[in-house]
Each structure stands twice: as C-alpha cells, then as structure tokens.
Amino acid sequence: MTSDLYKKLHAEGLISNASFEKLNQKDDATMFSIHWEIKTLLYLGVLLLTAGLGLLIYENIDSIGHTAVLLFIALISITCFIYCFKNKLPFSREKTGSPNAAFDYVLLLASTTFLIFVGYLQYQYNVFGSHYGMATFIPMVILFFIAYYFDHLGILSMAIANLAVWMGVSVTPKQLLLKYDFDSQTIIFTYLLLGILLLAGAYTTHYFNFKKHFKFSYQHYGVHAAYIAMLAGYFHYYESPVAAAWMLGIALLSFFLYRDASKNKSFYFLLLMMLYSYIALSSLAIRMFSPVYGTGTVALIFTYFIASAIGLVLLLIHFNKKIKTV
C-alpha cells in the first residue's frame, strides 16, 4: 500500500526519481528481530555479574569479612525478589508471560544469589550441621515454588538439578558418565528413581493441565536419567538373568516415548528414543557375537555397525517425514 502511494506521488511529479528510488530501497529493506540478541546479552549480564561478584569477594575476603559478604549477597537476592513480587503478572495455571524483558533475568539473579547465600552459609558457618541434605532440600523446595509461581523454565531446571543433588546424583548425563561408578547398585537405582519421578512429573503436569509447558523440561531430564540408569543396570547384571528385566524396561520406555513423541510431533524425543534403543540393541548384538572369536566375527561386527547405522539414519528420516505429515 505504501509502495502504491510512492508511485502515485512520483507519477504526479511530487517526488523526484532519486527520492523515489531511495524510498523503494527503504521500503524493500526487511526488518529483523533482535529479541534473542537482547535476551542473550541479559543472560550473559547475569552470569558476568555473579562471576564478577564472586571474584571480587574471593580477592578481598580477608578485608571484607564473611558476615559482610553474606549480608551483601542477601541484600541483592532480597532486592531482586521484592522487585519480582511487585512486578509479576497474576498467577495462572497456564503459561504466563513476563511483564518486561528484564523480569526473567532479575528473577534468575535473585535465585542464583539465593543459592550462593545458602551454600556460603553452610560452608562457612555449618548452620545445618551434619544434615547436609537440608542444605539442598530447602533450596530445592523454594526453587520449585519460584518456578511455578513466576512461571520460569530456567528456575525449574535449577530446581530439578537441586532435586538430583539432594538425591545424591548429578542430573547431567556427561557428569554422570565421567564421575560416577555405575558398578554401584545404589547409584543405579537412585538414578532410575530420579528418572521415574521426572517422567511422572512430565505426565502429571500435562494431564492436570497445570503449567503443562513444563512437561518438556521434566521429560528431557527424566528420559536421560531413566535410559542411562537402565543401561547401567543391564551392564551391571550382565551375567545374570536379571539383565533381561533391564532390557525389558528399556523396551517399555522406548514404546512409551515413541507413542508420546508421535502424538506430540516431537522429533527430539523420537531421536533420543532411537539413539538409546540403538545402544541397547547394539549391546545385545555384541553379546551374541562375543562367544565366537576370530577374524570373521570382527568383520561381522563391523558389518553390523555399518548396516545398523545406515538403517538408523533411514529410520530417523522416515520418522521425521511422518511427524511432519501427520
């Protein structure tokens, strides 16, 4: 419509040729959003602020004093929480937006400094004594409340991480694989329980339509935790008939995840299901080949991995097309 106006004015001689060309070029220039750039800068700002405060305190702890440091951290956290409570939108069971661009990051800063305060308090003054679980349980409960009350996915991830720490494990699969001994039954069953709890959380939050957009976060961590625990259980009981029960558990989880991912058109969870199932099937294949040694067996194993990898890629392409067409 604007272009037609320019043409009309140009035809009537009210706009010169040069001005007409410049107006057309300006009109053709498409605008682009810097939403994510701003959010990234705000997030980096929170990280740099907390890191800078930590470095400043570390370098000057002898002259500042622990009590002053704790009061300073508490002041930041309380100030940020007061701002969030005053500016928050009304609570809703559905997804709630932020009142402004800075709100989520002020809340993130408040929660981060709160965790630093509790950790510092326990480390320096041992306020929880030998009850170390309380030092993670109390922040976990508060973080879950903050996540639901203010509808913040980042705080929810922090709460899930605290749940994992409280249970004595790490929620990050990479850290688990690097630092923990899967030959421990305690670690395996604890991690399996964590996965089941998170998957149950994903199901209930969606079923009861209470912050149902939190489902992804619960399911993301729960799927990794459950699969890794069951694979670890299978290898732990490798020589025992109980190993079949762990493999059955993997099959049931894969079936559940496939139905849920297909229903919700989630290629991400289909990808996780395929990758973990591939690891489980490959372990069974290697177990079948292992009693027979020789050059032919090695060649057969290599052939299996090449063929199965091609089949996996083709299946992923098929599922991706299926999701898009449903």
N, C-alpha and C positions, 0 to 999 in steps of 0.2 A: 504493500500500500504506500509506503514511504517512497519507494522507487518510482511509482507512478506519479507522485507529486513532483519529484525532481524532474521527470520527463516533461511534465506539463509546464513547469516553470521555465525549463530550458527551451521548449518549443515557443514560448511566448517571449523569449529573449530576456527574461529576468535573471537568468543565470548564465554566466559565460561558459565556454567549452571547458576551460581549465577547472573552474569550480565544479562543474557537472561531473568531470572525471574524478576529482577528489572525493566528492560526496558519494559516488558509486563505490569507490575503493573502501571508504569508511563503512558504508552500509554492508559491503560484502565481507568485511572482517568479522569473523565469528568470535563471540565472547567465550571465554573459558573460565571454569570454576577453579578457585584456589582454596576451596573448602578443606581438602585433605592436607594441603601445604600448611595452612594455618593450624590445623589440629596437630600435625606432626611437630610444628615449632612449639606449640604449647606443651605437648608431651615431653619434648626434649628439654623445655624450660623447667618443668617439674623435676626431671631427672638431674639436670645440671645444678639446680638449686639445692636439692637434697645432698648431692655429691659434694658440692662446694661447702655446704654447712658441715658435713662430716669431716672434710679435710681441714677446715678452719678449726673445728673443735679438737681434732687429733693433734694439730700442730701447737695448739695453745692450751691444752688441757691442764697443764700444771699451773698456769697463771689464772685460768678461768675458774676451775673447780667443778666437781661433778654436780653439786647441787644447782649451781647456776646454769649449767648445761641442761639439766633436766627441766628446770623451770622455763628455759628458753624454748626447748622443744615442745613442752606442754603448752606454752603460750601460742606458738604457731598453730599447733593442732586445734586448740580450743577456738582460736580466732577464725580459722577456716571452717570449722564445724558450725559456729554461730552464723557465719555468712551463708552457709548452705541451708541451714534450717530456716533462715529468714527469707531466702530467695527461691526455695524449692516450689515446684508445682504440686497441686493436690495429689495425694496418693491414689493410685488406681491399680486394679488387678491386671490391666492391660499395659502395653508398652507406654511409658511416659517419656516425653522429650525433655530436653534441658531448657531452662529458662533463658540461657545465653551461652555463648561459645566458651566462656571461661569456667562455667559452673563445674563441669565434669573434672576439670584439672585442679580446681581448688579442692574438690572433694577427694581427688586422688592424693593431693598433697596432705590433706588432713589425715587420711587413713595411713599413709606412709609414715608420717611423723608419729602417729599414734603407735604404730608397731615398733618404731625405733625407741619410743619412750618406754614401752613395756619391756622390750628386750634389754635396754640400758638399765632400767630399774632392777631387773632380775640379776643382771651380770654384776652390777656394782654393789647393790645392797642386799641381794638374795632375799627379796621380800616374800617369795613363795617357798623359801626353804628348799627342802629336797623334793617337793611336789612339782617337778619340772613340767608335768603335763598341764598344770593350771596356767603356766606361762604361755601356753599355746591354745589351751581350751577357751580361756576368756577372750583373747583377741579373735579367735575363730567365731564365737557366737556373735560378738559385736560386728565383725565384718559381714557375716551373713545378714544381720539386721540392716546394716547400712546398704548393702547391695540391693535388698528388696525394697527398703523404704525409699531410697533415692533412685532405684532402677538403674544400676550401674554395672555393666558387664565386667569392667576391669576389676572392680572391688569383688565381684563374685569369683573371679579367677583367684584373687588373693585369698578369699575365704576357703576355696577348695584346696589351695596349696596349704593353708593352715590346718585344714582337716587331715590332709595327708601327713603333715609333720606331727600332728597330735597322735595319729595312729602309728607313728614311728617309721614312716617310709617317705620317699620322695615322689611327687606326682609326675615328675618329668621322666619319661622313659629313658632318655640318654643318661641322666644321672643315675638312674636305677641300674642300668647295664654296666656303668663304669665303676660304681661304688659299692654295690651290694652283692652279697654272696647268695646266689639262688639255690645253693645246696641246703639252705636253711628252710625248714618247713614253716617256721614262724613267719619269715618274710613272705613266702609264697602265699600262705593263707591270709595274712594281713592284707596283702596287695589285692588278692582276689575279693576279699570283703569290701575293700575300698571301691573296686570296680563295680561290684554289685550295688553298693549304696549309691554311687553316682548314676548308674544306669536307672536305678529305681527313681532317683530324683528327677532324671530327664523325663521318665514316663509320667510320673505324678504331676509334675508342673504343667505338662501338656494336657493330661487327662482332665485335671480340675480347672484348666484354663486360668491358672494363677501365674502370671509372668511367664507365659508359655515360650516367649523368645529366649528364656534362659536355658531351654532344652539343649541347644547346641553345645553350650559350654559344659554342661553336665555330661552329655553323651560323648563329647570329644575326649575328655579325660577318662571317663568310665570305660570306653572301648579300649583305649591303650592299656589301662591298668588291668582289665579283665583278660585280654588276649595275652599280654606278657606273663601274667600270673599263671594262666593255664598252660602256656607253652613251657614255662619253667617247671610247673608240676609234672608235665609229661616227661621232660628230660630227667627230673629228679627221680621219678619212679619208672625209669626207662626199662629196667629189667624185671619189673613187677607187673602182674596182670592189672593192677590199678591204673597203669598208664593208659589203658583203653578208655577209662572213665574220663580222664582229662581230655583225650581226643574227642570223645563224645560231647563234652562241654563246649569245645571249640566249634564243633559242627552245629550245635544248638544255637550258640551265639551268632554264628555266621548266618544261619537261617533267619533268626530274629532280625538281625541287622539288614539282611537283604530285603526282607518284606518292608521294614520301616523306611529304608532308603528309597526303595521303589515307590512307595506310597507318597513320600515327601519330595521325590525327584532330587535326591541328594547324591550327586556323583562322588562327593568327597567320602562319604561313609561307605559307598559301594567300593571305592578304591581301597579303603582300609580293610574292608571285609575280604576283598580279593587278595591283597598282599599278605595278610596274616594267614588266610586259608592256604595260600600257596606255600608259605613257610611250613605249615603243619603237614600238608600233603608231601612236600619235598622231604621232610624228616621221615615220613613213613616209607617213601621210596628208597631213601638211603638205607633205612633199616632192612628193607627187603634185599638190597644188593650186598649189604655188609657181610653176610655169612660166606659169600663167594668172593675169593680174592683172585686177582690176575689182571693181565692187560685187557682182556675182553670186558671185564667188569668196569674198569676205569673208563673205557671207551663208551660203554653203555650208560654210565653215569653222566658223562659229558653230553651224550646224545639226548638224554632225558632233560637236562637243564636247558639245552638249546631249544628243543621242541616245546618244552613246557613254557619257556619264556615267550616264544612266539605265540603260543596258544593263549597265554595270559594277556598279551597286548591285544590280540584279536577279540578276546572276551571283553576287555575294557572298552574297546571301540564299539562293540555291539551294545554294551550296556549304556554307553554314553548316548548313542543314537536312540535307543529305546526310551531313555528318560526324556529326551527332547521331543519325541513324537507322541508320547502318552499325554 
